[in-house]
């Protein structure tokens, strides 16, 4: 009876909390109490004196006026006058390169300059504090933040990297760059065929994990699998306790949680149909997660983003555009939206305007394996219950689902694209010249298109929900070419013919027609034919190999040559 009277919201939140979440991982970082203060001398020197009580301080006077400041020469720390050129590193290992070439090292940096910051998204870099020295409250907070930088500290590991799945590059040819294009602090960088993450630079915004099409990058704080299990359990609990499917309000910790709580305190609070849950950071919300929440019974999804972080808005919008393209094509209309606001009244107004119901039964599948597989399961479920299910759903540009088309007149079936494909979507046939394709494995990374020497490949973002999982089809097929000597099939007819066309008129072939015929032979026959020609080129026997005994005798018995040293024993 107690369970029957529990509200849908209480049931959902209880199910959410009962799902276990593994603890996060962290790296230990050592700080040695080194603080670099940079800014105009009148601002930086007093801050340096305040910090020197507990830390080893270096002051960079960017206005070159330290000599004119009273007491600057007697400061208990070095004072450098120069301009910053480049700042790299992370908490515990900052390196500031000056325009004069000198490098200053520190564990923490206090930037009191009023110029543009020398680092990307400074608000996301731990150990780097920037403030206006004319604001006493902000200055006090910044001093407190950098003062305690000696000892061992834990840095959370936000993202798990599995490089073997990466579709960034093959053989120095670039393919997928989604994560590299999005990372605000620059924690990701190319590393050969894959991307590498500097975990001490990563601030955990989650944009890379939402955009990664292969599962190379997975959010790990909280773990991706745990978040999906919690979402599924909460939605199932709601749907088990209520007649109307919930509207899902996704937000992050910190800003998002504070905004939701402020909205809850308003008159009327958060409307009763809404289920607010935190994902840690809202910007890790990808189209795959949105599709799964809809399939599990959410009627609508709102993602709250921080208006102070405009760099995250477009990536979230791109992910929402993908799932809305799917639901609109299925006849359900747009089912997801992003709200970027710090105003509780504006958020409440938006929540009050949402109407509708889930026009499909809730799915039961478990979030096992990769997010991509779960997203495809979700789309198939929605497609099966759609009022007007299309065979093909056209997706926005750069969506990680789609097909490949091959120009049959240009393709020579060299199969370079097969070797470049990181997911096995393109496949070769060991018995016949054929290029196969598995659409649900294609992530639209573009490596096949960039690798193709004939420019015969084009990409088309789309989904075909009715396809059987793992289904394959033939993109291009040719008849094999038979060796003109032994008759064994060894290549592609079109490729051999095109090679002969390109070699036509070449001086070597004009001088010896047998070379053109050799192109039409298999590898074995080509070698045999070549040595046969070499043997027929003349009757002179090959020179006898000289041995040590020949040199000792001072003569070559076989050929009557003189000794190599001109003497006889």
PyMOL commands that set and color helices and strands:
alter all, ss='L'
color gray80, all
select helices_A, chain A and resi 2-5+8-18+41-51+66-68+72-74+122-124+136-147+163-165+178-182+207-211+224-241+255-264+282-284+287-295+310-329+344-353+371-384+416-420+439-441+447-451+493-503+507-511+514-519+523-536+548-553
alter helices_A, ss='H'
color red, helices_A
select strands_A, chain A and resi 26-32+34-39+56-61+78-81+84-88+94-98+103-106+108-111+128-130+150-156+159-161+169-170+173-174+188-191+194-197+217-219+247-251+274-278+300-305+336-340+393-394+402-406+426-428+434-438+457-463+472-477+480-482+489-492
alter strands_A, ss='S'
color yellow, strands_A
deselect
rebuild
show_as cartoon
